[in-house]
């Protein structure tokens, strides 16, 4: 059973980090950005700063934000849309409904977690994981009779002959926002990916031997009561034996590679990941050989080619280090990293891309202080924030050096630990090279996020602007240093207004 835990997990990790106000030659010579749509109730005497986007007509086709989970999922409306698309109906409505179905339920043929393992963990360890793994930040699926949450879908690929469930876009980019509404594109900062992954491995080994020395002492102590409680239940050892026999006899070569034989130090790395963060290029996926931590970002307001051209951006600047030129290129990269068993063409991926492009930052439900927003917009412009946040939705229009930003530099070596410019893991197919740089993020929807900086080490804008003390974090690649712009230059009142402005985007 020791080597019967090979799990190849595909998780979308996307877009951005905070920038630094520096003025490069390109910044000085580039075309000014066109202003966004005006704020409600304001006149034309506005500062040329990012503004909330007007609602896309696409929003009338799918319902993507609501307090009612079933209303957001709208299963009956999207069921069958992809079959209609494959049959030749390429209308906008069909594309978007198919894209929404893919967002929640398409596994892309990637290898995932053995379904029997998920069922075993739910049956015997539900007090720890929560119903449908809800204690790990997953959203239970109200349209299903099993315990598999949204964000995990049955894959067309198998481990040997074993059925598996693979991650979908919804695992990281769907959830319940702080105001209680469910939203597609929301960065699931409740997702405890590190603890989910580390405890899954540790619990399986400790189930066999509670004194297994291959498990880090911290994890062993934290899980001891959970393991002892399960082992005392009638039928537990028999269920464990059936699971082990099933994996050993039907798992094939993929189940015996030992890819998840993590060292105690590796286990601790995952255990110490904050919710809403991950290293998406390490075991059990493709491994770039370095430990980096990324926070999950939203999929709202992605710049289309028209907005990219209007804003004079070099390209989409997707991925943390800006190597993704377009959403389509990014989707192809995700499929490659995640170990898909099939090729995906642009036409097959187009519904998903079109749907993601249609997602908008939700409108706040509380009352807006327009005077404070306008004061904040003025301060935002005068303080130099536009040097790095003047893109279509408050993102940067170029990349920035880690040394200039001052944030944790571990991300600098992602994809490319040898710093030779060659990307690992099949990501060099499009001719891209490492940038050793970081991008500034889209600001739209900031009021709904609970993780800031590229590694998620801060909790809110108050910490970012030093209205509240920054936490001390010592876990590898998770320090809360850097991006102190505005901390010393702005007054407390100006900071409050800037936060009001950013939270309105």
Buried (B, 14 or more C-beta within 10 A) or exposed (E): BBBBBBBBBBBBBBBBBBBBBBEEEEBEEBEEBEEBEEBEEEEEEBBBBBBBBEEEEBBEBBBBBBEEBEEBBBBEBBEBBBEBBEEEEBEEBBBBBBBBBBBBBBBBBBBBBBBBBBBBBBBBBBEBBBEBBBBBBBBBBEEEEEBBBBBBBBBBBBBBEBBBBBBBBBBBBBBBBEEEBBBBBBBBBBBBBBBBBBBBBBBBBBBBEBEBEBBBEEBBEBBEEBBEBBBEEEEBEEBBEEBBEBBBEBBBEBBBEEBBBBEBEBBBBBBBBBBBBBBBBBBBBBEBEBBBBBBBBBBBBBBBEEBBEBBBBEBBBBBBBBBBBBBBBBBBBBBBBBBBEEEBEEEBBBBBBBBBBBBBBBEBEEEBBBEBBBBBBBBBBEBBBBBBBBBBBBBBBBBBBBEBBBBBBBBBBBBBBEEEEEBBBEBBEEEBBBBBBBBBBBBBBBBBBBBBBBBBBBBBBBBBBBBEEBEEBEBBBBBBBBBBBBEEEBEEEBBBBBBBBBBBB
